[in-house]
Structures are given as structure tokens and as C-alpha cells.
Amino acid sequence: MFTGLVEEVGHIHSLHRQRNAMQLTICCSRVLEDTKIGDSIAVNGVCLTVTQMGNDRFTVDVMPETMEKSNLGRLSSRSPVNLERAVAAGERFGGHFVQGHVDGTGVVRSCSPYENAVLFQVEVSASLSRWMIEKGSVTVNGISLTLMDVQTNGFTVSVIPHTLEQTQLKHTQPGDCVNIECDMIGKYVDRYMGVQSRELTLEKLSRFGFAAEKGDIR
């Protein structure tokens, strides 16, 4: 579990592609503190397991499912990446509940200065935007952000200078692909409501006091 509060921006030291999989080695410093092999680190919002460690780097394996759902396959040597260790029990919990299970990707359409902030407009599919609400939470490349505006084909977030400076977003340009993780609470509610609607019958409505004729059910 993560919070979406990026601890450090690292950079890709090396990539070894193996068909639809990949091994990444990432240079960093802060997230290596108290980290051991087998621990989880979110890389651009993707939860990955540390398989090797050095004084200033760690290595992770990226499986095909992760390559397909995220932007990790688009990385190259020296690419900056957002890093966050899994949250420890008893720590203050900022941001929101982030699993590190990316739902898909979006494309940055614009980055516009607005007073003391920068507005990022991101295009996503309707299959992702259905889990978003205004003032709700979304994770973009592992960063917990508040949704300012939501449309069928995208959303807008407002980023303060501190977040811009301390994360990989300062390197982001229109056209860039970003990882998106929607709020897991919304996904569970959507799943539950979908199951309930499929199980809705005349008999069940009648049991709960609804007097409906057969032709009234759509």
C-alpha cells in the first residue's frame, strides 16, 4: 500500500528487455534507506518488488501485464521516475489509498500555468473516467492528486509548485504517456453496483415492497 506522496525522483540506469518483459535498474538514494530485497517500491505508481540492491540503485522485474497496462515500457536510459516506498504501519497517512496497481494510461494534452499552479489536462478512456468524480482522488505516475474537473474522455488536475518541483511532473510535456490509478473505493462500488443490477429481478423488487409490472422493468 502507498500514499501517492512521492519520496524521490530517481532515474533509469539500465533496461534489459526480454520479449514482453523487462528488468529495470534504477538509481536513487532516499528510498534505499531501510529497504531490503523483497520489499515493494512504487515506480511511476507501479508497485514492483526489489530483486537486487546496490549502494545507489535497485533492480526490479517488470512482467508482461505491467508492460501492457503502464508506461514503463516507454522508458529509456536516464528517464526520470517517481519513487515511493510502501507505507509503514503507524506512519501519518497523507495522499490517499494507492495500491500501485495501475488501471491504464493517459496522455497529457496540455500543461497550463494558472496563478501559482499548473493545470494538467489528461486524456483517458471512458473505462477509466467512469471511476472518477470531481474533488475525488486520482494517481498520476504515482502522485496523489485531486480531480478538478472530470469529463468522459479526460480530467484536469491542478498541481502546486512544491509537487511540480519534487516529482517527475516537472519533466512532463504534452503528448507524454502517464500511468493512471483510479481510487479503489470507486472501483469497488462500481463493481458492487454492477453485480446488484444484474441480479435485479421482479421477485426481488416485490420482496422489497416494489409493485412492478413485468413491462416496467428495463
Backbone as CSV, one residue per row, in Angstrom:
resi,resn,N_x,N_y,N_z,CA_x,CA_y,CA_z,C_x,C_y,C_z
1,MET,0.844,-1.196,0.000,0.000,0.000,0.000,0.880,1.248,0.000
2,PHE,0.443,2.267,-0.753,1.196,3.514,-0.864,0.259,4.689,-0.587
3,THR,0.827,5.887,-0.564,0.030,7.087,-0.290,-0.071,8.025,-1.483
4,GLY,0.788,7.839,-2.469,0.816,8.771,-3.595,1.628,10.018,-3.309
5,LEU,2.387,10.004,-2.201,3.296,11.113,-1.880,4.706,10.678,-2.266
6,VAL,5.175,11.174,-3.389,6.460,10.760,-3.942,7.596,11.162,-3.006
7,GLU,8.497,10.214,-2.748,9.623,10.477,-1.848,10.852,10.992,-2.590
8,GLU,10.981,10.590,-3.840,12.215,10.894,-4.563,12.005,10.679,-6.056
9,VAL,12.715,11.450,-6.854,12.766,11.204,-8.304,14.103,10.530,-8.607
10,GLY,14.031,9.280,-9.058,15.232,8.566,-9.466,15.364,8.597,-10.975
11,HIS,16.323,7.862,-11.500,16.441,7.781,-12.959,16.848,6.375,-13.361
12,ILE,16.471,5.999,-14.561,16.761,4.660,-15.063,18.256,4.540,-15.365
13,HIS,18.880,3.558,-14.751,20.296,3.286,-15.011,20.448,2.350,-16.199
14,SER,19.614,1.302,-16.228,19.689,0.358,-17.341,18.360,-0.370,-17.511
15,LEU,18.110,-0.845,-18.744,16.922,-1.626,-19.068,17.364,-2.862,-19.845
16,HIS,16.829,-3.984,-19.471,17.098,-5.217,-20.208,15.750,-5.808,-20.609
17,ARG,15.417,-5.683,-21.891,14.131,-6.170,-22.380,14.237,-7.647,-22.741
18,GLN,13.187,-8.381,-22.370,13.119,-9.815,-22.648,11.736,-10.098,-23.234
19,ARG,11.609,-9.937,-24.566,10.329,-10.049,-25.255,9.336,-9.052,-24.648
20,ASN,8.287,-9.557,-23.984,7.276,-8.660,-23.421,7.498,-8.380,-21.944
21,ALA,8.688,-8.665,-21.462,9.038,-8.397,-20.066,10.298,-7.525,-20.035
22,MET,10.691,-7.125,-18.830,11.827,-6.212,-18.733,12.412,-6.241,-17.321
23,GLN,13.700,-5.987,-17.235,14.366,-5.791,-15.945,14.887,-4.365,-15.906
24,LEU,14.536,-3.656,-14.845,14.924,-2.255,-14.684,15.887,-2.097,-13.520
25,THR,16.907,-1.297,-13.709,17.774,-0.888,-12.606,17.675,0.627,-12.480
26,ILE,17.368,1.083,-11.271,17.045,2.494,-11.035,18.009,3.087,-10.009
27,CYS,18.608,4.218,-10.358,19.488,4.931,-9.439,18.672,5.855,-8.542
28,CYS,19.004,5.893,-7.262,18.272,6.710,-6.289,19.074,6.746,-4.999
29,SER,18.506,7.312,-3.953,19.199,7.333,-2.663,18.224,7.150,-1.503
30,ARG,17.261,8.046,-1.389,16.392,8.061,-0.214,15.585,6.780,-0.043
31,VAL,15.002,6.264,-1.129,14.127,5.099,-0.986,14.891,3.816,-0.668
32,LEU,16.217,3.864,-0.730,17.009,2.690,-0.367,17.168,2.550,1.143
33,GLU,16.872,3.619,1.883,17.003,3.570,3.338,16.019,2.554,3.909
34,ASP,16.522,1.621,4.698,15.708,0.575,5.341,15.046,-0.370,4.349
35,THR,15.427,-0.317,3.088,14.852,-1.214,2.084,15.702,-2.476,1.978
36,LYS,15.034,-3.608,1.783,15.734,-4.875,1.607,15.125,-5.617,0.428
37,ILE,15.825,-6.624,-0.040,15.328,-7.418,-1.161,13.988,-8.048,-0.782
38,GLY,13.029,-7.933,-1.690,11.673,-8.431,-1.433,10.692,-7.341,-1.066
39,ASP,11.203,-6.143,-0.744,10.320,-5.020,-0.417,9.696,-4.448,-1.688
40,SER,8.626,-3.671,-1.489,7.921,-3.049,-2.613,8.270,-1.569,-2.725
41,ILE,8.500,-1.131,-3.956,8.711,0.285,-4.259,7.835,0.620,-5.462
42,ALA,7.099,1.724,-5.371,6.285,2.175,-6.492,7.171,2.989,-7.445
43,VAL,7.196,2.566,-8.704,7.965,3.239,-9.749,6.970,3.833,-10.737
44,ASN,6.877,5.164,-10.760,5.840,5.837,-11.555,4.453,5.285,-11.223
45,GLY,4.272,4.937,-9.940,2.974,4.463,-9.487,2.746,2.981,-9.625
46,VAL,3.728,2.245,-10.130,3.597,0.796,-10.303,4.328,0.087,-9.170
47,CYS,3.608,-0.738,-8.420,4.209,-1.490,-7.320,5.102,-2.588,-7.880
48,LEU,6.405,-2.527,-7.565,7.370,-3.510,-8.053,8.188,-4.046,-6.885
49,THR,8.678,-5.266,-7.024,9.433,-5.935,-5.963,10.930,-5.804,-6.203
50,VAL,11.647,-5.369,-5.178,13.102,-5.220,-5.265,13.737,-6.605,-5.312
51,THR,14.502,-6.874,-6.371,15.156,-8.178,-6.522,16.666,-8.117,-6.313
52,GLN,17.242,-6.937,-6.506,18.670,-6.735,-6.268,18.873,-5.324,-5.756
53,MET,19.957,-5.118,-4.994,20.252,-3.790,-4.462,21.737,-3.507,-4.525
54,GLY,22.062,-2.205,-4.737,23.428,-1.730,-4.651,23.459,-0.504,-3.762
55,ASN,24.587,0.158,-3.679,24.705,1.334,-2.814,23.823,2.485,-3.267
56,ASP,23.615,2.597,-4.569,22.845,3.728,-5.082,21.807,3.302,-6.109
57,ARG,21.391,2.043,-6.078,20.445,1.564,-7.082,19.728,0.305,-6.623
58,PHE,18.628,0.013,-7.286,17.930,-1.253,-7.054,17.390,-1.768,-8.381
59,THR,17.098,-3.060,-8.419,16.639,-3.707,-9.639,15.275,-4.345,-9.407
60,VAL,14.417,-4.273,-10.420,13.081,-4.867,-10.365,12.796,-5.582,-11.684
61,ASP,11.891,-6.553,-11.611,11.416,-7.231,-12.813,10.038,-6.699,-13.174
62,VAL,9.815,-6.480,-14.457,8.530,-5.979,-14.958,7.905,-7.051,-15.844
63,MET,6.750,-7.598,-15.423,6.127,-8.689,-16.168,5.263,-8.146,-17.311
64,PRO,4.840,-9.018,-18.239,4.079,-8.566,-19.415,2.819,-7.779,-19.082
65,GLU,2.049,-8.205,-18.069,0.826,-7.488,-17.711,1.123,-6.049,-17.342
66,THR,2.210,-5.836,-16.598,2.609,-4.490,-16.198,3.081,-3.674,-17.394
67,MET,3.792,-4.307,-18.298,4.242,-3.623,-19.513,3.044,-3.140,-20.320
68,GLU,1.997,-3.963,-20.372,0.820,-3.634,-21.175,0.004,-2.509,-20.555
69,LYS,-0.119,-2.496,-19.214,-1.001,-1.556,-18.535,-0.345,-0.223,-18.190
70,SER,0.976,-0.145,-18.243,1.678,1.052,-17.757,2.576,1.662,-18.832
71,ASN,3.256,2.753,-18.437,4.182,3.410,-19.368,5.628,2.970,-19.166
72,LEU,5.857,1.939,-18.342,7.233,1.536,-18.056,7.968,1.061,-19.302
73,GLY,7.239,0.473,-20.242,7.872,0.021,-21.475,8.348,1.155,-22.359
74,ARG,7.919,2.381,-22.068,8.333,3.549,-22.858,9.575,4.234,-22.285
75,LEU,10.035,3.747,-21.141,11.184,4.375,-20.506,12.471,4.070,-21.261
76,SER,13.453,4.933,-21.066,14.772,4.715,-21.660,15.826,5.090,-20.623
77,SER,17.070,4.848,-20.945,18.155,5.184,-20.030,18.108,6.670,-19.669
78,ARG,18.221,6.956,-18.378,18.209,8.308,-17.800,16.796,8.871,-17.629
79,SER,15.751,8.138,-18.003,14.384,8.632,-17.778,14.147,8.853,-16.290
80,PRO,13.562,10.012,-15.910,13.239,10.239,-14.504,11.982,9.463,-14.111
81,VAL,11.959,8.930,-12.894,10.803,8.166,-12.415,10.497,8.541,-10.969
82,ASN,9.199,8.597,-10.657,8.764,8.854,-9.287,8.902,7.585,-8.455
83,LEU,9.407,7.740,-7.237,9.637,6.594,-6.365,8.977,6.804,-4.999
84,GLU,8.372,5.737,-4.486,7.800,5.766,-3.137,7.872,4.374,-2.531
85,ARG,8.382,4.292,-1.287,8.352,3.020,-0.579,6.944,2.741,-0.059
86,ALA,6.643,1.468,0.165,5.359,1.110,0.753,5.247,1.769,2.121
87,VAL,4.027,2.220,2.464,3.823,2.936,3.719,3.978,1.976,4.898
88,ALA,4.649,2.437,5.948,4.851,1.615,7.145,3.702,1.826,8.126
89,ALA,3.347,0.782,8.863,2.278,0.872,9.857,2.650,1.907,10.916
90,GLY,1.700,2.738,11.278,1.925,3.735,12.320,2.365,5.087,11.803
91,GLU,2.663,5.184,10.500,3.061,6.475,9.938,1.839,7.317,9.612
92,ARG,2.038,8.640,9.543,0.963,9.514,9.091,0.614,9.161,7.648
93,PHE,-0.685,9.215,7.361,-1.140,8.807,6.029,-1.646,10.019,5.272
94,GLY,-0.775,10.602,4.441,-1.200,11.692,3.573,-1.688,11.118,2.258
95,GLY,-1.990,11.959,1.297,-2.436,11.468,-0.006,-3.728,10.684,0.110
96,HIS,-3.790,9.496,-0.534,-4.952,8.618,-0.413,-4.485,7.177,-0.578
97,PHE,-5.399,6.230,-0.413,-5.038,4.817,-0.537,-4.654,4.502,-1.976
98,VAL,-3.386,4.159,-2.175,-2.864,3.830,-3.502,-2.316,2.404,-3.457
99,GLN,-2.779,1.553,-4.353,-2.338,0.160,-4.354,-1.078,-0.073,-5.180
100,GLY,-0.813,0.811,-6.124,0.303,0.558,-7.028,-0.096,-0.385,-8.143
101,HIS,-1.417,-0.568,-8.321,-1.951,-1.412,-9.391,-2.555,-0.481,-10.457
102,VAL,-1.759,-0.138,-11.437,-2.160,0.834,-12.455,-3.329,0.295,-13.280
103,ASP,-4.343,1.139,-13.470,-5.522,0.744,-14.246,-5.323,0.914,-15.744
104,GLY,-4.423,1.797,-16.110,-4.179,2.062,-17.528,-3.342,3.328,-17.666
105,THR,-3.294,3.852,-18.865,-2.501,5.055,-19.116,-3.369,6.162,-19.703
106,GLY,-2.861,7.380,-19.595,-3.487,8.537,-20.208,-2.439,9.317,-20.980
107,VAL,-2.890,10.312,-21.725,-1.969,11.161,-22.489,-2.156,12.604,-22.051
108,VAL,-1.074,13.256,-21.672,-1.133,14.663,-21.277,-1.427,15.509,-22.504
109,ARG,-2.510,16.270,-22.464,-2.890,17.115,-23.597,-2.411,18.550,-23.441
110,SER,-2.317,19.033,-22.195,-1.830,20.402,-22.001,-1.313,20.580,-20.588
111,CYS,-0.385,21.537,-20.444,0.160,21.944,-19.143,0.106,23.472,-19.134
112,SER,-0.828,24.034,-18.371,-1.075,25.474,-18.453,-0.879,26.149,-17.101
113,PRO,0.033,27.128,-17.000,0.175,27.877,-15.746,-1.127,28.582,-15.388
114,TYR,-1.492,28.538,-14.105,-2.705,29.194,-13.634,-2.437,29.741,-12.245
115,GLU,-2.164,31.057,-12.168,-1.773,31.694,-10.909,-0.536,30.969,-10.361
116,ASN,-0.638,30.388,-9.145,0.528,29.728,-8.545,0.557,28.230,-8.821
117,ALA,-0.268,27.757,-9.744,-0.355,26.325,-10.030,-0.179,26.073,-11.522
118,VAL,-0.147,24.801,-11.876,-0.133,24.387,-13.278,-1.274,23.402,-13.474
119,LEU,-2.109,23.635,-14.476,-3.221,22.747,-14.779,-2.774,21.722,-15.814
120,PHE,-2.959,20.468,-15.468,-2.652,19.375,-16.388,-3.964,18.774,-16.875
121,GLN,-4.159,18.783,-18.188,-5.313,18.106,-18.784,-4.834,16.778,-19.350
122,VAL,-5.489,15.702,-18.909,-5.064,14.361,-19.289,-6.215,13.638,-19.984
123,GLU,-5.933,13.073,-21.129,-6.944,12.312,-21.865,-6.895,10.849,-21.432
124,VAL,-8.050,10.299,-21.092,-8.156,8.889,-20.734,-9.396,8.295,-21.393
125,SER,-9.487,6.999,-21.391,-10.663,6.339,-21.948,-11.835,6.434,-20.978
126,ALA,-13.041,6.246,-21.506,-14.238,6.277,-20.669,-14.227,5.166,-19.635
127,SER,-13.508,4.083,-19.911,-13.428,2.977,-18.957,-12.678,3.382,-17.693
128,LEU,-11.850,4.421,-17.770,-11.157,4.946,-16.594,-11.917,6.106,-15.967
129,SER,-12.419,7.016,-16.786,-13.103,8.203,-16.246,-14.371,7.838,-15.478
130,ARG,-14.947,6.675,-15.733,-16.160,6.253,-15.022,-15.903,6.100,-13.524
131,TRP,-14.631,5.922,-13.138,-14.279,5.757,-11.732,-13.796,7.064,-11.103
132,MET,-14.020,8.190,-11.771,-13.542,9.480,-11.278,-14.701,10.417,-10.981
133,ILE,-14.554,11.234,-9.944,-15.517,12.271,-9.620,-14.762,13.550,-9.269
134,GLU,-15.375,14.691,-9.520,-14.748,15.961,-9.155,-14.494,16.003,-7.652
135,LYS,-13.306,16.486,-7.281,-12.821,16.566,-5.902,-12.435,15.208,-5.347
136,GLY,-12.542,14.173,-6.175,-12.066,12.861,-5.771,-10.565,12.760,-6.011
137,SER,-10.019,11.574,-5.808,-8.573,11.373,-5.940,-8.231,10.543,-7.169
138,VAL,-7.068,10.825,-7.730,-6.521,10.033,-8.817,-5.012,9.996,-8.651
139,THR,-4.391,8.932,-9.130,-2.934,8.829,-9.073,-2.375,8.939,-10.485
140,VAL,-1.486,9.905,-10.692,-0.853,10.126,-11.993,0.651,9.902,-11.836
141,ASN,1.175,8.864,-12.481,2.594,8.497,-12.326,2.981,8.381,-10.855
142,GLY,2.043,7.843,-10.060,2.321,7.610,-8.644,2.083,8.792,-7.738
143,ILE,1.560,9.899,-8.285,1.330,11.116,-7.497,-0.147,11.231,-7.147
144,SER,-0.454,11.359,-5.880,-1.836,11.552,-5.435,-2.265,12.978,-5.749
145,LEU,-3.312,13.110,-6.566,-3.809,14.423,-6.976,-5.326,14.482,-6.832
146,THR,-5.841,15.710,-6.667,-7.281,15.924,-6.554,-7.852,16.311,-7.913
147,LEU,-8.925,15.644,-8.289,-9.558,15.905,-9.579,-10.300,17.240,-9.548
148,MET,-9.914,18.133,-10.421,-10.529,19.447,-10.517,-11.746,19.422,-11.438
149,ASP,-11.638,18.632,-12.513,-12.720,18.527,-13.493,-12.639,17.154,-14.131
150,VAL,-13.807,16.546,-14.386,-13.849,15.212,-14.999,-14.798,15.238,-16.182
151,GLN,-14.330,14.724,-17.299,-15.155,14.568,-18.486,-15.072,13.120,-18.948
152,THR,-15.908,12.754,-19.913,-15.938,11.373,-20.386,-14.588,10.923,-20.920
153,ASN,-13.882,11.838,-21.593,-12.619,11.464,-22.235,-11.394,12.044,-21.552
154,GLY,-11.534,12.504,-20.302,-10.356,13.032,-19.623,-10.655,13.749,-18.330
155,PHE,-9.617,14.341,-17.767,-9.757,15.060,-16.498,-8.696,16.146,-16.391
156,THR,-8.901,17.028,-15.422,-7.948,18.108,-15.145,-7.545,18.070,-13.680
157,VAL,-6.254,18.246,-13.430,-5.751,18.367,-12.065,-4.929,19.644,-11.959
158,SER,-4.925,20.227,-10.771,-4.159,21.440,-10.500,-2.985,21.067,-9.598
159,VAL,-1.781,21.391,-10.046,-0.564,20.967,-9.338,0.154,22.178,-8.749
160,ILE,0.400,22.133,-7.441,1.079,23.236,-6.762,2.578,23.199,-7.069
161,PRO,3.281,24.320,-6.891,4.712,24.366,-7.223,5.552,23.310,-6.506
162,HIS,5.251,23.029,-5.230,6.041,22.039,-4.480,5.955,20.665,-5.145
163,THR,4.743,20.243,-5.496,4.565,18.934,-6.130,5.256,18.898,-7.487
164,LEU,5.154,19.980,-8.222,5.777,20.049,-9.541,7.294,19.908,-9.429
165,GLU,7.873,20.583,-8.444,9.323,20.604,-8.293,9.865,19.278,-7.756
166,GLN,9.089,18.609,-6.899,9.579,17.411,-6.209,9.237,16.104,-6.922
167,THR,8.612,16.182,-8.077,8.219,14.964,-8.788,8.635,15.016,-10.255
168,GLN,8.402,13.889,-10.917,8.735,13.767,-12.336,7.845,14.641,-13.206
169,LEU,6.752,15.200,-12.661,5.842,16.046,-13.450,6.548,17.261,-14.052
170,LYS,7.618,17.720,-13.414,8.303,18.903,-13.950,8.947,18.607,-15.309
171,HIS,9.113,17.321,-15.620,9.682,16.937,-16.917,8.598,16.575,-17.933
172,THR,7.338,16.576,-17.501,6.246,16.105,-18.347,5.817,17.154,-19.362
173,GLN,5.606,16.718,-20.590,5.210,17.598,-21.682,3.939,17.062,-22.349
174,PRO,3.182,17.935,-23.048,2.026,17.454,-23.812,2.426,16.318,-24.752
175,GLY,1.608,15.291,-24.793,1.899,14.120,-25.606,2.499,12.972,-24.822
176,ASP,2.959,13.254,-23.603,3.562,12.200,-22.783,2.501,11.238,-22.262
177,CYS,2.892,9.990,-22.147,2.029,8.943,-21.593,2.253,8.859,-20.084
178,VAL,1.173,8.832,-19.318,1.282,8.770,-17.852,0.439,7.615,-17.315
179,ASN,0.891,7.036,-16.207,0.166,5.951,-15.556,-0.987,6.503,-14.731
180,ILE,-2.119,5.820,-14.789,-3.310,6.244,-14.065,-3.793,5.120,-13.155
181,GLU,-3.958,5.435,-11.881,-4.645,4.526,-10.959,-5.831,5.270,-10.359
182,CYS,-7.017,4.747,-10.573,-8.226,5.363,-10.033,-8.424,4.962,-8.583
183,ASP,-9.212,5.743,-7.871,-9.491,5.484,-6.463,-10.136,4.106,-6.317
184,MET,-9.534,3.240,-5.494,-10.028,1.866,-5.410,-11.426,1.793,-4.792
185,ILE,-11.815,2.767,-3.978,-13.160,2.754,-3.401,-14.207,2.855,-4.509
186,GLY,-13.969,3.751,-5.466,-14.887,3.904,-6.588,-14.985,2.635,-7.411
187,LYS,-13.873,1.914,-7.567,-13.882,0.679,-8.349,-14.703,-0.406,-7.655
188,TYR,-14.564,-0.490,-6.335,-15.332,-1.494,-5.591,-16.827,-1.184,-5.626
189,VAL,-17.177,0.096,-5.480,-18.593,0.485,-5.531,-19.171,0.179,-6.905
190,ASP,-18.409,0.517,-7.963,-18.863,0.262,-9.326,-19.079,-1.231,-9.559
191,ARG,-18.168,-2.038,-9.065,-18.278,-3.489,-9.215,-19.508,-4.012,-8.478
192,TYR,-19.700,-3.531,-7.249,-20.838,-3.985,-6.444,-22.160,-3.608,-7.109
193,MET,-22.257,-2.363,-7.577,-23.498,-1.910,-8.197,-23.782,-2.667,-9.496
194,GLY,-22.714,-3.017,-10.224,-22.894,-3.774,-11.442,-23.443,-5.159,-11.173
195,VAL,-22.922,-5.797,-10.130,-23.412,-7.124,-9.749,-24.853,-7.040,-9.296
196,GLN,-25.153,-6.024,-8.477,-26.510,-5.879,-7.966,-27.522,-5.668,-9.094
197,SER,-27.154,-4.829,-10.076,-28.087,-4.548,-11.167,-28.347,-5.786,-12.020
198,ARG,-27.321,-6.639,-12.174,-27.510,-7.868,-12.945,-28.408,-8.856,-12.208
199,GLU,-28.442,-8.749,-10.878,-29.244,-9.673,-10.077,-30.633,-9.128,-9.768
200,LEU,-30.966,-7.955,-10.318,-32.274,-7.350,-10.058,-33.360,-8.089,-10.825
201,THR,-34.354,-8.598,-10.111,-35.454,-9.335,-10.722,-36.781,-8.814,-10.188
202,LEU,-37.873,-9.183,-10.867,-39.211,-8.825,-10.398,-39.475,-9.396,-9.013
203,GLU,-39.013,-10.605,-8.801,-39.225,-11.249,-7.499,-38.521,-10.478,-6.385
204,LYS,-37.286,-10.048,-6.667,-36.538,-9.315,-5.649,-37.174,-7.953,-5.378
205,LEU,-37.620,-7.260,-6.439,-38.305,-5.976,-6.249,-39.564,-6.149,-5.407
206,SER,-40.323,-7.195,-5.690,-41.551,-7.448,-4.946,-41.264,-7.706,-3.481
207,ARG,-40.163,-8.421,-3.203,-39.796,-8.749,-1.824,-39.476,-7.493,-1.027
208,PHE,-38.982,-6.463,-1.721,-38.651,-5.210,-1.050,-39.772,-4.175,-1.129
209,GLY,-40.968,-4.611,-1.544,-42.123,-3.734,-1.495,-42.433,-2.962,-2.751
210,PHE,-41.719,-3.260,-3.861,-41.996,-2.565,-5.115,-43.038,-3.344,-5.904
211,ALA,-44.118,-2.664,-6.275,-45.147,-3.290,-7.102,-44.894,-2.917,-8.541
212,ALA,-44.258,-3.806,-9.278,-43.889,-3.508,-10.665,-44.497,-4.521,-11.596
213,GLU,-44.980,-4.034,-12.690,-45.482,-4.916,-13.725,-44.303,-5.391,-14.568
214,LYS,-44.480,-6.497,-15.215,-43.390,-7.081,-15.975,-42.822,-6.122,-17.015
215,GLY,-43.715,-5.355,-17.648,-43.263,-4.441,-18.680,-42.562,-3.211,-18.156
216,ASP,-42.597,-2.983,-16.834,-41.969,-1.796,-16.265,-40.471,-1.950,-16.071
217,ILE,-39.969,-3.156,-16.065,-38.546,-3.385,-15.813,-37.767,-3.261,-17.113
218,ARG,-36.761,-2.404,-17.076,-35.904,-2.216,-18.260,-34.553,-2.870,-18.008
